[in-house]
Amino acid sequence: MKRPSLIFIGTPDFGVSTLRELAARGFPVAAVITRPDKPRDRGQREAVTPVKQAALELGFPVLQPEDINTPDFLKQLAAYQPDVLVVVAFGQILKCEVLDKPLLGCVNLHASLLPKYRGAAPIQWAIARGEKETGVTVQRMAAQVDCGDILVQQQLMIGAEETAPELYARLATLGGPAMAEALENLAASGGKGGRAQDESQATYAPRLTREDGRIDWTLTAGEIYNRIRAFNPWPGTYTGVRGKRLKVLSAELTQERVSRETTPGSIIRTGVSEGWLVAAGEGTTLIIRRVQCENSRGMTAQAFTCGHRIGTKDVLGEKGG
């Protein structure tokens, strides 16, 4: 079976393993499109995108338009006459004029089991909302973002202590085999196949903001713990203590309970696993292990206690959180 010629479109390292997998399997890559290089500080050379770096190593032509949807660039794109466009985390929305060009259409790799977690931050929100399972979806691209027919899905379990960067890396490795399978199916069927998404099951994963990282201590310990894992490294999770903003770097769940009347955010004990036992919502608790104060390095919560005399009279979240 003849493999379809393609143009690969992507920017961050999430797409690199997919590009390398397609190249290793012999898919003809006519060109790679990625975002423009970003300038570094102090006049250093511009930083290339991870996808560009991989494309250059593989010997593929690289195109870097400011806007992929301009008429001039569409003419340049059409000259390659690709059978299919493969999109993995590009960073721009492709208009219908782009989607309608290739013979077999445009396909996208999304880091969730669609229709769950449509949007910009599916990995983070899957962890934050306590999902046990996630995966990747190869979908046909449609005018509405993340709403196209499903071609291939692959699943994996989310580790109980797994952080967003760790899950990101594991999902990236699923992308290549899933995309290769989808392209082979499209070629064999002449561009047919796929199943519609069940709109009744759709959930959303909006772009993260700094405010998402503010810890709400009225949530249960499990919910807070999930957010600490999910929002690492950005936007991070933070709280306040004695008028200072304190970033929470890591935590640990515990089965210990306190009275439901205990003020959420109260430090119950210090010196627990190098940290603080803190009350959360519904009488649950968690251990805050590592923290980072403004303009300082990360440290154990116990070390912060010694330097700032934080103790059981303090309530996290008060002033500065």
Long-range contacts (C-beta under 8 A, 24 or more apart in sequence): 1-184, 1-187, 1-188, 2-187, 3-27, 3-28, 3-183, 3-184, 3-187, 4-28, 4-82, 4-83, 4-84, 4-103, 4-104, 4-183, 4-186, 4-187, 5-29, 5-30, 5-80, 5-81, 5-82, 5-83, 5-84, 6-30, 6-82, 6-83, 6-84, 6-85, 6-86, 6-183, 7-31, 7-32, 7-33, 7-77, 7-80, 7-82, 7-85, 7-86, 8-32, 8-33, 8-51, 8-55, 8-60, 8-86, 8-88, 9-33, 9-34, 9-68, 9-85, 9-86, 9-87, 9-88, 9-90, 9-94, 10-34, 10-51, 10-87, 10-88, 10-89, 10-90, 11-35, 11-49, 11-50, 11-51, 11-89, 11-90, 11-91, 12-49, 12-50, 12-51, 12-89, 12-91, 13-50, 13-51, 13-172, 14-88, 14-89, 14-111, 14-168, 14-171, 14-172, 14-175, 15-50, 15-51, 15-88, 15-89, 15-109, 15-172, 15-175, 16-50, 16-51, 16-54, 16-172, 17-172, 17-173, 17-175, 17-176, 18-86, 18-88, 18-109, 18-172, 18-175, 18-176, 18-179, 19-51, 19-54, 19-55, 19-58, 19-88, 20-54, 20-58, 20-176, 21-175, 21-176, 21-177, 21-179, 21-180, 22-86, 22-176, 22-179, 22-180, 22-183, 23-58, 23-60, 25-180, 27-180, 27-183, 29-58, 29-60, 30-61, 30-80, 30-81, 30-82, 31-60, 31-61, 31-62, 31-63, 31-80, 32-60, 32-61, 32-62, 32-63, 33-62, 33-63, 33-64, 33-65, 33-68, 33-77, 33-90, 34-62, 34-63, 34-64, 34-90, 35-64, 35-90, 35-91, 35-92, 36-64, 36-65, 36-66, 37-64, 67-92, 68-92, 68-94, 68-98, 69-94, 69-95, 69-97, 69-98, 74-98, 74-101, 77-101, 83-187, 84-183, 84-186, 85-141, 86-179, 86-183, 87-141, 88-175, 88-179, 93-145, 94-141, 96-143, 99-141, 99-142, 99-143, 103-191, 104-186, 104-187, 104-190, 104-191, 105-140, 105-141, 105-186, 105-191, 106-140, 106-141, 107-138, 107-139, 107-140, 107-141, 107-151, 107-179, 107-182, 107-183, 107-186, 108-138, 108-139, 108-140, 108-141, 108-146, 108-148, 109-136, 109-137, 109-138, 109-175, 109-178, 109-179, 110-136, 110-137, 110-138, 110-139, 110-146, 111-136, 111-168, 111-171, 112-136, 112-137, 112-205, 113-137, 113-153, 113-155, 114-139, 114-146, 114-150, 114-153, 114-197, 115-146, 115-147, 115-197, 115-198, 115-199, 115-201, 115-202, 115-203, 116-201, 116-202, 116-203, 117-203, 117-204, 117-205, 118-145, 118-146, 118-147, 118-202, 118-203, 118-204, 118-205, 119-145, 119-146, 119-204, 119-205, 119-206, 119-207, 120-205, 120-206, 120-207, 120-208, 121-205, 121-206, 121-207, 121-208, 122-205, 123-164, 123-167, 123-168, 123-171, 123-230, 124-164, 124-205, 124-208, 124-230, 124-231, 125-205, 125-206, 125-230, 126-158, 126-167, 126-205, 126-230, 127-158, 127-162, 127-163, 127-164, 127-167, 127-226, 127-229, 127-230, 128-226, 128-227, 128-230, 128-231, 129-226, 130-222, 130-223, 130-226, 131-158, 132-157, 132-158, 133-157, 133-158, 134-158, 134-167, 134-171, 135-171, 135-174, 136-171, 136-174, 136-175, 136-178, 137-178, 138-178, 138-179, 138-181, 138-182, 139-194, 139-197, 140-194, 147-197, 148-194, 148-197, 149-194, 149-195, 149-196, 149-197, 150-194, 150-195, 150-196, 150-197, 151-182, 151-185, 151-186, 151-193, 151-194, 152-178, 152-179, 152-181, 152-182, 152-185, 153-178, 154-178, 161-229, 162-229, 163-229, 163-230, 163-232, 164-229, 164-230, 164-231, 164-232, 164-233, 165-232, 165-233, 208-234, 208-235, 209-235, 210-235, 211-235, 213-237, 213-238, 214-238, 214-239, 214-321, 215-239, 215-248, 215-316, 215-317, 215-321, 217-264, 217-265, 217-278, 217-279, 217-280, 217-281, 217-316, 217-317, 218-264, 218-280, 218-281, 219-280, 219-281, 220-280, 220-281, 220-282, 220-284, 221-253, 221-254, 221-280, 221-281, 221-284, 221-285, 221-286, 222-253, 222-284, 223-280, 223-281, 224-251, 224-280, 224-286, 225-251, 225-252, 225-253, 225-286, 238-321, 239-265, 239-316, 239-317, 239-321, 240-316, 240-317, 240-318, 240-319, 240-320, 240-321, 241-310, 241-314, 241-316, 241-318, 241-319, 241-320, 241-321, 242-308, 242-310, 242-314, 242-318, 242-319, 242-320, 243-319, 243-320, 244-293, 244-294, 244-320, 245-293, 245-294, 245-320, 245-321, 246-291, 246-292, 246-293, 246-304, 246-316, 246-320, 246-321, 247-291, 247-292, 247-293, 247-298, 248-288, 248-290, 248-291, 249-289, 249-290, 249-291, 249-292, 249-298, 250-289, 250-290, 251-275, 251-286, 251-287, 251-288, 251-289, 252-286, 252-287, 252-289, 253-286, 253-287, 254-285, 254-286, 254-287, 256-285, 257-283, 257-284, 257-285, 258-283, 258-285, 259-283, 263-315, 264-317, 265-315, 265-316, 265-317, 265-318, 266-312, 266-314, 266-315, 266-316, 267-310, 267-311, 267-312, 267-313, 267-314, 267-315, 267-316, 268-312, 269-312, 270-301, 270-302, 270-305, 270-310, 270-311, 270-312, 271-302, 271-305, 274-300, 274-301, 274-302, 274-303, 275-300, 275-301, 275-302, 276-301, 276-302, 276-305, 276-310, 278-316, 288-316
